């Protein structure tokens, strides 16, 4: 089954950007054949949604100091070597730990949206709000590229 898992915490301002993107792009993702699952920061929800042989796209916010709004798309394996093992910040590390250590036969991609900050606030920052439409279109294009490669 094809799934998009949106991770993040909407109470950490920009840390929840993928939850907002999942809502905003839900119809487009469904039209491409993806089930959209907003896990937020509920790790149990995310883990219970992942089954062997799934094709997944995990969307998460990233705070590595790169330009806000920049999109990083990679294979799960590349995430393991480039981010996970280097302990770059991502709320999805527990999910990746589960996938990598349990040797799950899951094919997929990771889409990280770089944000300018994550702080206790229930709203996206002005910078993210101003670039939201552009980021949403870029994420949609990335999903379409992933779809066309498979």
Secondary structure as UniProt FT lines:
FT   STRAND          2..7
FT   TURN            10..11
FT   HELIX           13..16
FT   HELIX           17..31
FT   TURN            32..33
FT   STRAND          35..40
FT   HELIX           43..49
FT   TURN            52..53
FT   STRAND          55..62
FT   TURN            68..69
FT   STRAND          71..75
FT   HELIX           76..79
FT   HELIX           80..84
FT   TURN            85..87
FT   TURN            91..92
FT   HELIX           93..101
FT   TURN            102..103
FT   STRAND          107..114
FT   HELIX           126..149
//
